[in-house]
Amino acid sequence: MADLNLILLGPPGSGKGTQGERLQEDLDLPYYATGDILRAAVKEGTDVGVKAKEYMDRGDLVPAQVTIKMLLERISRPDARAGAMFDAFPRNVVQAQA
């Protein structure tokens, strides 16, 4: 289990990204912005990225289950063993429960 998982909450433009960058340096933890992970998964052509792109191409929101799967894949990598910081996750109750 991770030592620390930190969730930055706030509306767009409230400084989550700025604080995340600062905390990343201080805590030596990876900083995960859901949008960045989503764009990377689409660019890399991962299974979850391909699925997410289908929704994005239609102009739909990516469903919670796809977002959760994408994030779980990302935090399973070695750099997240000691914990992680999340920006824009969770966005709803389903994501928070996951």
N, C-alpha and C positions, 0 to 999 in steps of 0.2 A: 504494500500500500504506500502511496505517496506521502511524503512528509508534510507537504503544503499544497493546497489547491486554492487559488485566490480568484474570485470573480469580481470584475469591475462592473458596476451597474450605474446607469445614468442615461439620460437622453442624448441624441446625437449632438456633438459639439460641446459636451460637458467636460471633456478633458480625459476621458478614459484612455485613449491612445497615448497621450502625453504622459499620464501617470504610469501607464503600463511600461513604457520605455524606460522611465526612471526606475521603477521597481525591478524591472528585469536586470538592470545593472547591479542594483543593491542586493537583490536576493539570489542572483545567478540562477534564475529559472527561465524556461522558455515562455514566450509570450505568444498566445494564440488568439488571433482575431479571426472569427468565423469566416468573414468575407475573404480574407487572405487565403485561408485553408481551402475554401470552396473554389476560388479562382485557380489555385495551384492544382487541385484535384482534376479540374476540368482541363487545364493545360497539359497535365501529365497523362490524361486519358485513362485514369483509374476507373474501375467498375462504378464506384460511387460518383465519380466525376462525370462519367457518361450519363448516368441517371439524372444527376443534378442538372446537367446541360439541357436535357429534354424539357425540364420545367422552365429553365431560364429562357430557352429559345421561344417558348410560348408566351413568355412574359408573366409566368406564374411564379409564386413564391416556392422555394424549395421546401418540401414537407419536413416536418420535425424528424421523422424517422430517418430520412436521408441525411439530414444534418447531423443527427446523433451518430449514425454509422460512420460518417466522414470524420467526425471529431474523435471517435473511439479508435479509428485506424491511426489517426495522427498521434494520439497520446500513447499508443502502444510502442512507439519508437523509443530507443534508448535514452534520448535526450530528456525525456519526461519522467524518468524513473524517480527523481527526487521531488516531483511535483510540477505544477504548471500554473500559469495565469491565463484567464479566459476573458476575452473582450467580445461582447455581443453574444454570449452564451451563458446561461440559458435565456431564451426569449419568451418562453411560455411554460406552462405547468408540465406539459409532457416532457420537454427538454430538461426541466429541473428535476423531475422524478428519475430520469435516466441517469 
